[in-house]
Amino acid sequence: MDTVLVMDALRATMWVLAQLVAPVILPALVTGFVVGMLQAATGISESTLSFVPKLVATLGTLLFLGSMMLRALADFTLELYDRIPALLR
């Protein structure tokens, strides 16, 4: 097994992971920041007020980008399966 091929496969895996996680994390992060700023400005400390908007933003992102993310994961899986013979040499 060639270490260069394994490292290339790991690098590609990390890149796909970053591409799949970023569209979900970033809207939740921005929503949490905005809600936190509003809570700090108004003095409201209700925990559900910070949870529900982040949940809605995350679910909305998954609703709109879920098919693209699933397609990217399926394409990467097929590409990885094609690499298996080269990794086992």
PyMOL Python script that loads the backbone (N, CA, C, O; Angstrom):
from pymol import cmd

cmd.read_pdbstr("""\
ATOM      1  N   MET A   1       0.837  -1.166   0.000  1.00  0.00           N
ATOM      2  CA  MET A   1       0.000   0.000   0.000  1.00  0.00           C
ATOM      3  C   MET A   1       0.894   1.245   0.000  1.00  0.00           C
ATOM      4  O   MET A   1       1.770   1.396   0.852  1.00  0.00           O
ATOM      5  N   ASP A   2       0.660   2.109  -0.947  1.00  0.00           N
ATOM      6  CA  ASP A   2       1.466   3.314  -1.085  1.00  0.00           C
ATOM      7  C   ASP A   2       0.922   4.408  -0.159  1.00  0.00           C
ATOM      8  O   ASP A   2      -0.273   4.706  -0.168  1.00  0.00           O
ATOM      9  N   THR A   3       1.805   4.990   0.626  1.00  0.00           N
ATOM     10  CA  THR A   3       1.362   5.996   1.591  1.00  0.00           C
ATOM     11  C   THR A   3       0.861   7.261   0.905  1.00  0.00           C
ATOM     12  O   THR A   3       0.010   7.967   1.446  1.00  0.00           O
ATOM     13  N   VAL A   4       1.376   7.545  -0.268  1.00  0.00           N
ATOM     14  CA  VAL A   4       0.921   8.738  -0.991  1.00  0.00           C
ATOM     15  C   VAL A   4      -0.540   8.585  -1.389  1.00  0.00           C
ATOM     16  O   VAL A   4      -1.317   9.534  -1.287  1.00  0.00           O
ATOM     17  N   LEU A   5      -0.915   7.390  -1.843  1.00  0.00           N
ATOM     18  CA  LEU A   5      -2.316   7.152  -2.221  1.00  0.00           C
ATOM     19  C   LEU A   5      -3.243   7.227  -1.012  1.00  0.00           C
ATOM     20  O   LEU A   5      -4.346   7.766  -1.099  1.00  0.00           O
ATOM     21  N   VAL A   6      -2.790   6.685   0.109  1.00  0.00           N
ATOM     22  CA  VAL A   6      -3.604   6.731   1.317  1.00  0.00           C
ATOM     23  C   VAL A   6      -3.753   8.168   1.807  1.00  0.00           C
ATOM     24  O   VAL A   6      -4.849   8.579   2.189  1.00  0.00           O
ATOM     25  N   MET A   7      -2.682   8.926   1.801  1.00  0.00           N
ATOM     26  CA  MET A   7      -2.749  10.321   2.232  1.00  0.00           C
ATOM     27  C   MET A   7      -3.624  11.141   1.289  1.00  0.00           C
ATOM     28  O   MET A   7      -4.336  12.045   1.728  1.00  0.00           O
ATOM     29  N   ASP A   8      -3.572  10.831  -0.002  1.00  0.00           N
ATOM     30  CA  ASP A   8      -4.434  11.527  -0.957  1.00  0.00           C
ATOM     31  C   ASP A   8      -5.905  11.203  -0.696  1.00  0.00           C
ATOM     32  O   ASP A   8      -6.761  12.084  -0.776  1.00  0.00           O
ATOM     33  N   ALA A   9      -6.192   9.956  -0.389  1.00  0.00           N
ATOM     34  CA  ALA A   9      -7.565   9.564  -0.072  1.00  0.00           C
ATOM     35  C   ALA A   9      -8.039  10.245   1.212  1.00  0.00           C
ATOM     36  O   ALA A   9      -9.187  10.684   1.287  1.00  0.00           O
ATOM     37  N   LEU A  10      -7.180  10.339   2.213  1.00  0.00           N
ATOM     38  CA  LEU A  10      -7.541  11.019   3.462  1.00  0.00           C
ATOM     39  C   LEU A  10      -7.751  12.512   3.243  1.00  0.00           C
ATOM     40  O   LEU A  10      -8.663  13.104   3.820  1.00  0.00           O
ATOM     41  N   ARG A  11      -6.907  13.122   2.409  1.00  0.00           N
ATOM     42  CA  ARG A  11      -7.064  14.544   2.098  1.00  0.00           C
ATOM     43  C   ARG A  11      -8.387  14.789   1.389  1.00  0.00           C
ATOM     44  O   ARG A  11      -9.094  15.747   1.703  1.00  0.00           O
ATOM     45  N   ALA A  12      -8.726  13.932   0.439  1.00  0.00           N
ATOM     46  CA  ALA A  12      -9.988  14.072  -0.276  1.00  0.00           C
ATOM     47  C   ALA A  12     -11.170  13.865   0.664  1.00  0.00           C
ATOM     48  O   ALA A  12     -12.192  14.540   0.537  1.00  0.00           O
ATOM     49  N   THR A  13     -11.034  12.945   1.596  1.00  0.00           N
ATOM     50  CA  THR A  13     -12.099  12.709   2.568  1.00  0.00           C
ATOM     51  C   THR A  13     -12.312  13.930   3.447  1.00  0.00           C
ATOM     52  O   THR A  13     -13.453  14.322   3.694  1.00  0.00           O
ATOM     53  N   MET A  14     -11.251  14.526   3.913  1.00  0.00           N
ATOM     54  CA  MET A  14     -11.377  15.716   4.751  1.00  0.00           C
ATOM     55  C   MET A  14     -11.984  16.883   3.973  1.00  0.00           C
ATOM     56  O   MET A  14     -12.761  17.658   4.531  1.00  0.00           O
ATOM     57  N   TRP A  15     -11.637  17.016   2.697  1.00  0.00           N
ATOM     58  CA  TRP A  15     -12.179  18.093   1.878  1.00  0.00           C
ATOM     59  C   TRP A  15     -13.690  17.902   1.670  1.00  0.00           C
ATOM     60  O   TRP A  15     -14.456  18.861   1.775  1.00  0.00           O
ATOM     61  N   VAL A  16     -14.113  16.682   1.380  1.00  0.00           N
ATOM     62  CA  VAL A  16     -15.536  16.407   1.208  1.00  0.00           C
ATOM     63  C   VAL A  16     -16.270  16.624   2.529  1.00  0.00           C
ATOM     64  O   VAL A  16     -17.380  17.157   2.536  1.00  0.00           O
ATOM     65  N   LEU A  17     -15.679  16.228   3.622  1.00  0.00           N
ATOM     66  CA  LEU A  17     -16.280  16.446   4.935  1.00  0.00           C
ATOM     67  C   LEU A  17     -16.481  17.938   5.196  1.00  0.00           C
ATOM     68  O   LEU A  17     -17.539  18.345   5.677  1.00  0.00           O
ATOM     69  N   ALA A  18     -15.491  18.743   4.887  1.00  0.00           N
ATOM     70  CA  ALA A  18     -15.608  20.190   5.071  1.00  0.00           C
ATOM     71  C   ALA A  18     -16.699  20.771   4.175  1.00  0.00           C
ATOM     72  O   ALA A  18     -17.438  21.664   4.589  1.00  0.00           O
ATOM     73  N   GLN A  19     -16.797  20.262   2.947  1.00  0.00           N
ATOM     74  CA  GLN A  19     -17.823  20.746   2.034  1.00  0.00           C
ATOM     75  C   GLN A  19     -19.227  20.356   2.495  1.00  0.00           C
ATOM     76  O   GLN A  19     -20.186  21.081   2.231  1.00  0.00           O
ATOM     77  N   LEU A  20     -19.356  19.239   3.168  1.00  0.00           N
ATOM     78  CA  LEU A  20     -20.663  18.797   3.628  1.00  0.00           C
ATOM     79  C   LEU A  20     -21.075  19.450   4.949  1.00  0.00           C
ATOM     80  O   LEU A  20     -22.263  19.657   5.191  1.00  0.00           O
ATOM     81  N   VAL A  21     -20.116  19.770   5.790  1.00  0.00           N
ATOM     82  CA  VAL A  21     -20.424  20.322   7.105  1.00  0.00           C
ATOM     83  C   VAL A  21     -20.619  21.840   7.053  1.00  0.00           C
ATOM     84  O   VAL A  21     -21.471  22.372   7.764  1.00  0.00           O
ATOM     85  N   ALA A  22     -19.859  22.530   6.239  1.00  0.00           N
ATOM     86  CA  ALA A  22     -19.906  23.993   6.211  1.00  0.00           C
ATOM     87  C   ALA A  22     -21.290  24.560   5.890  1.00  0.00           C
ATOM     88  O   ALA A  22     -21.711  25.503   6.559  1.00  0.00           O
ATOM     89  N   PRO A  23     -22.016  24.032   4.902  1.00  0.00           N
ATOM     90  CA  PRO A  23     -23.338  24.608   4.633  1.00  0.00           C
ATOM     91  C   PRO A  23     -24.330  24.430   5.772  1.00  0.00           C
ATOM     92  O   PRO A  23     -25.323  25.155   5.836  1.00  0.00           O
ATOM     93  N   VAL A  24     -24.093  23.503   6.655  1.00  0.00           N
ATOM     94  CA  VAL A  24     -25.002  23.300   7.783  1.00  0.00           C
ATOM     95  C   VAL A  24     -24.560  24.146   8.986  1.00  0.00           C
ATOM     96  O   VAL A  24     -25.397  24.729   9.675  1.00  0.00           O
ATOM     97  N   ILE A  25     -23.284  24.208   9.228  1.00  0.00           N
ATOM     98  CA  ILE A  25     -22.757  24.898  10.405  1.00  0.00           C
ATOM     99  C   ILE A  25     -22.825  26.421  10.267  1.00  0.00           C
ATOM    100  O   ILE A  25     -23.174  27.112  11.224  1.00  0.00           O
ATOM    101  N   LEU A  26     -22.497  26.945   9.090  1.00  0.00           N
ATOM    102  CA  LEU A  26     -22.420  28.395   8.940  1.00  0.00           C
ATOM    103  C   LEU A  26     -23.756  29.111   9.167  1.00  0.00           C
ATOM    104  O   LEU A  26     -23.768  30.116   9.878  1.00  0.00           O
ATOM    105  N   PRO A  27     -24.882  28.654   8.604  1.00  0.00           N
ATOM    106  CA  PRO A  27     -26.143  29.345   8.928  1.00  0.00           C
ATOM    107  C   PRO A  27     -26.512  29.259  10.412  1.00  0.00           C
ATOM    108  O   PRO A  27     -27.042  30.218  10.974  1.00  0.00           O
ATOM    109  N   ALA A  28     -26.237  28.129  11.043  1.00  0.00           N
ATOM    110  CA  ALA A  28     -26.515  28.007  12.475  1.00  0.00           C
ATOM    111  C   ALA A  28     -25.620  28.947  13.268  1.00  0.00           C
ATOM    112  O   ALA A  28     -26.063  29.532  14.257  1.00  0.00           O
ATOM    113  N   LEU A  29     -24.378  29.101  12.854  1.00  0.00           N
ATOM    114  CA  LEU A  29     -23.456  30.004  13.538  1.00  0.00           C
ATOM    115  C   LEU A  29     -23.903  31.450  13.407  1.00  0.00           C
ATOM    116  O   LEU A  29     -23.918  32.189  14.392  1.00  0.00           O
ATOM    117  N   VAL A  30     -24.264  31.857  12.204  1.00  0.00           N
ATOM    118  CA  VAL A  30     -24.714  33.229  11.978  1.00  0.00           C
ATOM    119  C   VAL A  30     -26.018  33.493  12.723  1.00  0.00           C
ATOM    120  O   VAL A  30     -26.179  34.547  13.339  1.00  0.00           O
ATOM    121  N   THR A  31     -26.945  32.548  12.670  1.00  0.00           N
ATOM    122  CA  THR A  31     -28.214  32.707  13.380  1.00  0.00           C
ATOM    123  C   THR A  31     -27.988  32.802  14.884  1.00  0.00           C
ATOM    124  O   THR A  31     -28.601  33.635  15.552  1.00  0.00           O
ATOM    125  N   GLY A  32     -27.123  31.965  15.415  1.00  0.00           N
ATOM    126  CA  GLY A  32     -26.814  32.019  16.841  1.00  0.00           C
ATOM    127  C   GLY A  32     -26.179  33.337  17.241  1.00  0.00           C
ATOM    128  O   GLY A  32     -26.457  33.866  18.317  1.00  0.00           O
ATOM    129  N   PHE A  33     -25.329  33.868  16.379  1.00  0.00           N
ATOM    130  CA  PHE A  33     -24.697  35.152  16.666  1.00  0.00           C
ATOM    131  C   PHE A  33     -25.726  36.278  16.688  1.00  0.00           C
ATOM    132  O   PHE A  33     -25.724  37.112  17.593  1.00  0.00           O
ATOM    133  N   VAL A  34     -26.601  36.296  15.692  1.00  0.00           N
ATOM    134  CA  VAL A  34     -27.621  37.345  15.617  1.00  0.00           C
ATOM    135  C   VAL A  34     -28.583  37.250  16.801  1.00  0.00           C
ATOM    136  O   VAL A  34     -28.909  38.263  17.419  1.00  0.00           O
ATOM    137  N   VAL A  35     -29.031  36.051  17.114  1.00  0.00           N
ATOM    138  CA  VAL A  35     -29.945  35.882  18.245  1.00  0.00           C
ATOM    139  C   VAL A  35     -29.247  36.236  19.547  1.00  0.00           C
ATOM    140  O   VAL A  35     -29.867  36.831  20.428  1.00  0.00           O
ATOM    141  N   GLY A  36     -27.996  35.894  19.692  1.00  0.00           N
ATOM    142  CA  GLY A  36     -27.238  36.250  20.892  1.00  0.00           C
ATOM    143  C   GLY A  36     -27.087  37.751  21.044  1.00  0.00           C
ATOM    144  O   GLY A  36     -27.172  38.283  22.150  1.00  0.00           O
ATOM    145  N   MET A  37     -26.861  38.434  19.927  1.00  0.00           N
ATOM    146  CA  MET A  37     -26.771  39.895  19.978  1.00  0.00           C
ATOM    147  C   MET A  37     -28.108  40.506  20.380  1.00  0.00           C
ATOM    148  O   MET A  37     -28.150  41.444  21.176  1.00  0.00           O
ATOM    149  N   LEU A  38     -29.200  39.977  19.834  1.00  0.00           N
ATOM    150  CA  LEU A  38     -30.527  40.475  20.210  1.00  0.00           C
ATOM    151  C   LEU A  38     -30.838  40.187  21.677  1.00  0.00           C
ATOM    152  O   LEU A  38     -31.423  41.024  22.364  1.00  0.00           O
ATOM    153  N   GLN A  39     -30.451  39.017  22.153  1.00  0.00           N
ATOM    154  CA  GLN A  39     -30.679  38.698  23.569  1.00  0.00           C
ATOM    155  C   GLN A  39     -29.857  39.597  24.472  1.00  0.00           C
ATOM    156  O   GLN A  39     -30.330  40.021  25.526  1.00  0.00           O
ATOM    157  N   ALA A  40     -28.626  39.892  24.065  1.00  0.00           N
ATOM    158  CA  ALA A  40     -27.789  40.771  24.878  1.00  0.00           C
ATOM    159  C   ALA A  40     -28.335  42.191  24.878  1.00  0.00           C
ATOM    160  O   ALA A  40     -28.266  42.886  25.892  1.00  0.00           O
ATOM    161  N   ALA A  41     -28.876  42.623  23.747  1.00  0.00           N
ATOM    162  CA  ALA A  41     -29.397  43.989  23.652  1.00  0.00           C
ATOM    163  C   ALA A  41     -30.694  44.156  24.434  1.00  0.00           C
ATOM    164  O   ALA A  41     -30.947  45.219  25.000  1.00  0.00           O
ATOM    165  N   THR A  42     -31.514  43.112  24.467  1.00  0.00           N
ATOM    166  CA  THR A  42     -32.809  43.228  25.136  1.00  0.00           C
ATOM    167  C   THR A  42     -32.807  42.687  26.555  1.00  0.00           C
ATOM    168  O   THR A  42     -33.715  42.998  27.327  1.00  0.00           O
ATOM    169  N   GLY A  43     -31.829  41.899  26.914  1.00  0.00           N
ATOM    170  CA  GLY A  43     -31.766  41.339  28.255  1.00  0.00           C
ATOM    171  C   GLY A  43     -32.606  40.085  28.420  1.00  0.00           C
ATOM    172  O   GLY A  43     -32.772  39.598  29.538  1.00  0.00           O
ATOM    173  N   ILE A  44     -33.135  39.560  27.337  1.00  0.00           N
ATOM    174  CA  ILE A  44     -33.925  38.328  27.387  1.00  0.00           C
ATOM    175  C   ILE A  44     -32.965  37.146  27.453  1.00  0.00           C
ATOM    176  O   ILE A  44     -32.030  37.059  26.658  1.00  0.00           O
ATOM    177  N   SER A  45     -33.193  36.241  28.397  1.00  0.00           N
ATOM    178  CA  SER A  45     -32.288  35.091  28.525  1.00  0.00           C
ATOM    179  C   SER A  45     -33.045  33.775  28.408  1.00  0.00           C
ATOM    180  O   SER A  45     -32.756  32.822  29.132  1.00  0.00           O
ATOM    181  N   GLU A  46     -33.999  33.723  27.513  1.00  0.00           N
ATOM    182  CA  GLU A  46     -34.773  32.503  27.286  1.00  0.00           C
ATOM    183  C   GLU A  46     -33.950  31.542  26.430  1.00  0.00           C
ATOM    184  O   GLU A  46     -33.482  31.913  25.354  1.00  0.00           O
ATOM    185  N   SER A  47     -33.775  30.315  26.903  1.00  0.00           N
ATOM    186  CA  SER A  47     -32.924  29.363  26.180  1.00  0.00           C
ATOM    187  C   SER A  47     -33.559  28.882  24.887  1.00  0.00           C
ATOM    188  O   SER A  47     -32.849  28.611  23.919  1.00  0.00           O
ATOM    189  N   THR A  48     -34.882  28.771  24.847  1.00  0.00           N
ATOM    190  CA  THR A  48     -35.528  28.318  23.611  1.00  0.00           C
ATOM    191  C   THR A  48     -35.439  29.368  22.525  1.00  0.00           C
ATOM    192  O   THR A  48     -35.515  29.041  21.340  1.00  0.00           O
ATOM    193  N   LEU A  49     -35.278  30.627  22.908  1.00  0.00           N
ATOM    194  CA  LEU A  49     -35.148  31.692  21.924  1.00  0.00           C
ATOM    195  C   LEU A  49     -33.869  31.547  21.117  1.00  0.00           C
ATOM    196  O   LEU A  49     -33.821  31.982  19.966  1.00  0.00           O
ATOM    197  N   SER A  50     -32.846  30.954  21.682  1.00  0.00           N
ATOM    198  CA  SER A  50     -31.609  30.752  20.933  1.00  0.00           C
ATOM    199  C   SER A  50     -31.600  29.409  20.206  1.00  0.00           C
ATOM    200  O   SER A  50     -30.913  29.253  19.197  1.00  0.00           O
ATOM    201  N   PHE A  51     -32.355  28.450  20.712  1.00  0.00           N
ATOM    202  CA  PHE A  51     -32.334  27.111  20.111  1.00  0.00           C
ATOM    203  C   PHE A  51     -33.206  27.003  18.870  1.00  0.00           C
ATOM    204  O   PHE A  51     -32.775  26.456  17.855  1.00  0.00           O
ATOM    205  N   VAL A  52     -34.406  27.511  18.941  1.00  0.00           N
ATOM    206  CA  VAL A  52     -35.372  27.337  17.851  1.00  0.00           C
ATOM    207  C   VAL A  52     -34.915  27.997  16.549  1.00  0.00           C
ATOM    208  O   VAL A  52     -35.012  27.354  15.505  1.00  0.00           O
ATOM    209  N   PRO A  53     -34.426  29.235  16.544  1.00  0.00           N
ATOM    210  CA  PRO A  53     -33.972  29.807  15.271  1.00  0.00           C
ATOM    211  C   PRO A  53     -32.799  29.040  14.642  1.00  0.00           C
ATOM    212  O   PRO A  53     -32.723  28.900  13.421  1.00  0.00           O
ATOM    213  N   LYS A  54     -31.892  28.548  15.485  1.00  0.00           N
ATOM    214  CA  LYS A  54     -30.780  27.751  14.942  1.00  0.00           C
ATOM    215  C   LYS A  54     -31.287  26.451  14.344  1.00  0.00           C
ATOM    216  O   LYS A  54     -30.791  26.011  13.307  1.00  0.00           O
ATOM    217  N   LEU A  55     -32.266  25.833  14.984  1.00  0.00           N
ATOM    218  CA  LEU A  55     -32.856  24.610  14.463  1.00  0.00           C
ATOM    219  C   LEU A  55     -33.553  24.865  13.134  1.00  0.00           C
ATOM    220  O   LEU A  55     -33.416  24.081  12.195  1.00  0.00           O
ATOM    221  N   VAL A  56     -34.294  25.951  13.058  1.00  0.00           N
ATOM    222  CA  VAL A  56     -34.988  26.291  11.811  1.00  0.00           C
ATOM    223  C   VAL A  56     -33.984  26.593  10.696  1.00  0.00           C
ATOM    224  O   VAL A  56     -34.184  26.169   9.558  1.00  0.00           O
ATOM    225  N   ALA A  57     -32.916  27.312  11.005  1.00  0.00           N
ATOM    226  CA  ALA A  57     -31.899  27.622   9.997  1.00  0.00           C
ATOM    227  C   ALA A  57     -31.214  26.356   9.511  1.00  0.00           C
ATOM    228  O   ALA A  57     -30.963  26.208   8.315  1.00  0.00           O
ATOM    229  N   THR A  58     -30.909  25.448  10.417  1.00  0.00           N
ATOM    230  CA  THR A  58     -30.261  24.193  10.043  1.00  0.00           C
ATOM    231  C   THR A  58     -31.178  23.325   9.201  1.00  0.00           C
ATOM    232  O   THR A  58     -30.752  22.776   8.186  1.00  0.00           O
ATOM    233  N   LEU A  59     -32.437  23.195   9.611  1.00  0.00           N
ATOM    234  CA  LEU A  59     -33.380  22.388   8.840  1.00  0.00           C
ATOM    235  C   LEU A  59     -33.658  23.006   7.475  1.00  0.00           C
ATOM    236  O   LEU A  59     -33.795  22.282   6.488  1.00  0.00           O
ATOM    237  N   GLY A  60     -33.744  24.317   7.405  1.00  0.00           N
ATOM    238  CA  GLY A  60     -33.935  24.984   6.119  1.00  0.00           C
ATOM    239  C   GLY A  60     -32.760  24.772   5.180  1.00  0.00           C
ATOM    240  O   GLY A  60     -32.938  24.558   3.980  1.00  0.00           O
ATOM    241  N   THR A  61     -31.561  24.835   5.737  1.00  0.00           N
ATOM    242  CA  THR A  61     -30.370  24.586   4.925  1.00  0.00           C
ATOM    243  C   THR A  61     -30.352  23.158   4.420  1.00  0.00           C
ATOM    244  O   THR A  61     -30.037  22.917   3.255  1.00  0.00           O
ATOM    245  N   LEU A  62     -30.682  22.213   5.273  1.00  0.00           N
ATOM    246  CA  LEU A  62     -30.728  20.814   4.842  1.00  0.00           C
ATOM    247  C   LEU A  62     -31.820  20.586   3.809  1.00  0.00           C
ATOM    248  O   LEU A  62     -31.658  19.766   2.905  1.00  0.00           O
ATOM    249  N   LEU A  63     -32.918  21.295   3.932  1.00  0.00           N
ATOM    250  CA  LEU A  63     -34.004  21.160   2.969  1.00  0.00           C
ATOM    251  C   LEU A  63     -33.568  21.638   1.589  1.00  0.00           C
ATOM    252  O   LEU A  63     -33.854  20.983   0.587  1.00  0.00           O
ATOM    253  N   PHE A  64     -32.882  22.772   1.530  1.00  0.00           N
ATOM    254  CA  PHE A  64     -32.477  23.332   0.246  1.00  0.00           C
ATOM    255  C   PHE A  64     -31.208  22.702  -0.314  1.00  0.00           C
ATOM    256  O   PHE A  64     -31.092  22.549  -1.530  1.00  0.00           O
ATOM    257  N   LEU A  65     -30.262  22.336   0.530  1.00  0.00           N
ATOM    258  CA  LEU A  65     -28.971  21.841   0.055  1.00  0.00           C
ATOM    259  C   LEU A  65     -28.767  20.349   0.280  1.00  0.00           C
ATOM    260  O   LEU A  65     -27.710  19.815  -0.055  1.00  0.00           O
ATOM    261  N   GLY A  66     -29.765  19.665   0.844  1.00  0.00           N
ATOM    262  CA  GLY A  66     -29.610  18.251   1.165  1.00  0.00           C
ATOM    263  C   GLY A  66     -29.355  17.382  -0.050  1.00  0.00           C
ATOM    264  O   GLY A  66     -28.529  16.470   0.004  1.00  0.00           O
ATOM    265  N   SER A  67     -30.050  17.648  -1.147  1.00  0.00           N
ATOM    266  CA  SER A  67     -29.849  16.819  -2.348  1.00  0.00           C
ATOM    267  C   SER A  67     -28.451  17.029  -2.929  1.00  0.00           C
ATOM    268  O   SER A  67     -27.822  16.078  -3.393  1.00  0.00           O
ATOM    269  N   MET A  68     -27.962  18.277  -2.903  1.00  0.00           N
ATOM    270  CA  MET A  68     -26.607  18.537  -3.387  1.00  0.00           C
ATOM    271  C   MET A  68     -25.568  17.848  -2.506  1.00  0.00           C
ATOM    272  O   MET A  68     -24.580  17.303  -2.999  1.00  0.00           O
ATOM    273  N   MET A  69     -25.805  17.881  -1.201  1.00  0.00           N
ATOM    274  CA  MET A  69     -24.865  17.248  -0.283  1.00  0.00           C
ATOM    275  C   MET A  69     -24.868  15.731  -0.451  1.00  0.00           C
ATOM    276  O   MET A  69     -23.814  15.096  -0.421  1.00  0.00           O
ATOM    277  N   LEU A  70     -26.049  15.159  -0.626  1.00  0.00           N
ATOM    278  CA  LEU A  70     -26.144  13.712  -0.830  1.00  0.00           C
ATOM    279  C   LEU A  70     -25.489  13.302  -2.142  1.00  0.00           C
ATOM    280  O   LEU A  70     -24.832  12.263  -2.207  1.00  0.00           O
ATOM    281  N   ARG A  71     -25.661  14.106  -3.189  1.00  0.00           N
ATOM    282  CA  ARG A  71     -25.029  13.814  -4.474  1.00  0.00           C
ATOM    283  C   ARG A  71     -23.503  13.874  -4.359  1.00  0.00           C
ATOM    284  O   ARG A  71     -22.805  13.026  -4.915  1.00  0.00           O
ATOM    285  N   ALA A  72     -22.985  14.877  -3.637  1.00  0.00           N
ATOM    286  CA  ALA A  72     -21.539  14.998  -3.451  1.00  0.00           C
ATOM    287  C   ALA A  72     -20.992  13.809  -2.671  1.00  0.00           C
ATOM    288  O   ALA A  72     -19.916  13.302  -2.988  1.00  0.00           O
ATOM    289  N   LEU A  73     -21.717  13.365  -1.661  1.00  0.00           N
ATOM    290  CA  LEU A  73     -21.278  12.211  -0.874  1.00  0.00           C
ATOM    291  C   LEU A  73     -21.320  10.930  -1.701  1.00  0.00           C
ATOM    292  O   LEU A  73     -20.423  10.095  -1.590  1.00  0.00           O
ATOM    293  N   ALA A  74     -22.344  10.769  -2.523  1.00  0.00           N
ATOM    294  CA  ALA A  74     -22.437   9.579  -3.376  1.00  0.00           C
ATOM    295  C   ALA A  74     -21.331   9.575  -4.427  1.00  0.00           C
ATOM    296  O   ALA A  74     -20.735   8.532  -4.695  1.00  0.00           O
ATOM    297  N   ASP A  75     -21.053  10.731  -5.020  1.00  0.00           N
ATOM    298  CA  ASP A  75     -19.966  10.814  -6.007  1.00  0.00           C
ATOM    299  C   ASP A  75     -18.619  10.495  -5.365  1.00  0.00           C
ATOM    300  O   ASP A  75     -17.799   9.789  -5.952  1.00  0.00           O
ATOM    301  N   PHE A  76     -18.395  11.010  -4.170  1.00  0.00           N
ATOM    302  CA  PHE A  76     -17.137  10.723  -3.488  1.00  0.00           C
ATOM    303  C   PHE A  76     -17.023   9.246  -3.130  1.00  0.00           C
ATOM    304  O   PHE A  76     -15.946   8.661  -3.243  1.00  0.00           O
ATOM    305  N   THR A  77     -18.122   8.644  -2.702  1.00  0.00           N
ATOM    306  CA  THR A  77     -18.102   7.222  -2.355  1.00  0.00           C
ATOM    307  C   THR A  77     -17.772   6.373  -3.570  1.00  0.00           C
ATOM    308  O   THR A  77     -16.976   5.440  -3.474  1.00  0.00           O
ATOM    309  N   LEU A  78     -18.375   6.685  -4.712  1.00  0.00           N
ATOM    310  CA  LEU A  78     -18.072   5.945  -5.938  1.00  0.00           C
ATOM    311  C   LEU A  78     -16.616   6.142  -6.361  1.00  0.00           C
ATOM    312  O   LEU A  78     -15.963   5.203  -6.818  1.00  0.00           O
ATOM    313  N   GLU A  79     -16.116   7.360  -6.207  1.00  0.00           N
ATOM    314  CA  GLU A  79     -14.710   7.625  -6.539  1.00  0.00           C
ATOM    315  C   GLU A  79     -13.778   6.845  -5.609  1.00  0.00           C
ATOM    316  O   GLU A  79     -12.753   6.322  -6.044  1.00  0.00           O
ATOM    317  N   LEU A  80     -14.138   6.773  -4.339  1.00  0.00           N
ATOM    318  CA  LEU A  80     -13.326   6.033  -3.378  1.00  0.00           C
ATOM    319  C   LEU A  80     -13.350   4.537  -3.675  1.00  0.00           C
ATOM    320  O   LEU A  80     -12.329   3.860  -3.554  1.00  0.00           O
ATOM    321  N   TYR A  81     -14.518   4.020  -4.066  1.00  0.00           N
ATOM    322  CA  TYR A  81     -14.606   2.610  -4.444  1.00  0.00           C
ATOM    323  C   TYR A  81     -13.744   2.322  -5.673  1.00  0.00           C
ATOM    324  O   TYR A  81     -13.166   1.240  -5.782  1.00  0.00           O
ATOM    325  N   ASP A  82     -13.653   3.267  -6.586  1.00  0.00           N
ATOM    326  CA  ASP A  82     -12.790   3.087  -7.753  1.00  0.00           C
ATOM    327  C   ASP A  82     -11.315   3.084  -7.364  1.00  0.00           C
ATOM    328  O   ASP A  82     -10.495   2.479  -8.054  1.00  0.00           O
ATOM    329  N   ARG A  83     -10.977   3.746  -6.279  1.00  0.00           N
ATOM    330  CA  ARG A  83      -9.571   3.798  -5.826  1.00  0.00           C
ATOM    331  C   ARG A  83      -9.132   2.580  -5.040  1.00  0.00           C
ATOM    332  O   ARG A  83      -7.932   2.397  -4.837  1.00  0.00           O
ATOM    333  N   ILE A  84     -10.043   1.743  -4.591  1.00  0.00           N
ATOM    334  CA  ILE A  84      -9.698   0.618  -3.717  1.00  0.00           C
ATOM    335  C   ILE A  84      -8.651  -0.309  -4.317  1.00  0.00           C
ATOM    336  O   ILE A  84      -7.722  -0.685  -3.602  1.00  0.00           O
ATOM    337  N   PRO A  85      -8.741  -0.701  -5.579  1.00  0.00           N
ATOM    338  CA  PRO A  85      -7.679  -1.583  -6.103  1.00  0.00           C
ATOM    339  C   PRO A  85      -6.288  -0.949  -6.041  1.00  0.00           C
ATOM    340  O   PRO A  85      -5.309  -1.643  -5.768  1.00  0.00           O
ATOM    341  N   ALA A  86      -6.191   0.347  -6.288  1.00  0.00           N
ATOM    342  CA  ALA A  86      -4.891   1.005  -6.208  1.00  0.00           C
ATOM    343  C   ALA A  86      -4.393   1.096  -4.761  1.00  0.00           C
ATOM    344  O   ALA A  86      -3.187   1.066  -4.514  1.00  0.00           O
ATOM    345  N   LEU A  87      -5.317   1.207  -3.818  1.00  0.00           N
ATOM    346  CA  LEU A  87      -4.908   1.293  -2.415  1.00  0.00           C
ATOM    347  C   LEU A  87      -4.449  -0.056  -1.869  1.00  0.00           C
ATOM    348  O   LEU A  87      -3.657  -0.100  -0.928  1.00  0.00           O
ATOM    349  N   LEU A  88      -4.928  -1.145  -2.439  1.00  0.00           N
ATOM    350  CA  LEU A  88      -4.581  -2.475  -1.931  1.00  0.00           C
ATOM    351  C   LEU A  88      -3.314  -3.046  -2.541  1.00  0.00           C
ATOM    352  O   LEU A  88      -2.850  -4.099  -2.104  1.00  0.00           O
ATOM    353  N   ARG A  89      -2.755  -2.399  -3.513  1.00  0.00           N
ATOM    354  CA  ARG A  89      -1.507  -2.925  -4.104  1.00  0.00           C
ATOM    355  C   ARG A  89      -0.352  -2.855  -3.171  1.00  0.00           C
ATOM    356  O   ARG A  89       0.755  -3.258  -3.528  1.00  0.00           O
TER     357      ARG A  89
END
""", "prot")
cmd.dss("prot")
cmd.show_as("cartoon", "prot")
cmd.util.cbc("prot")
cmd.orient("prot")
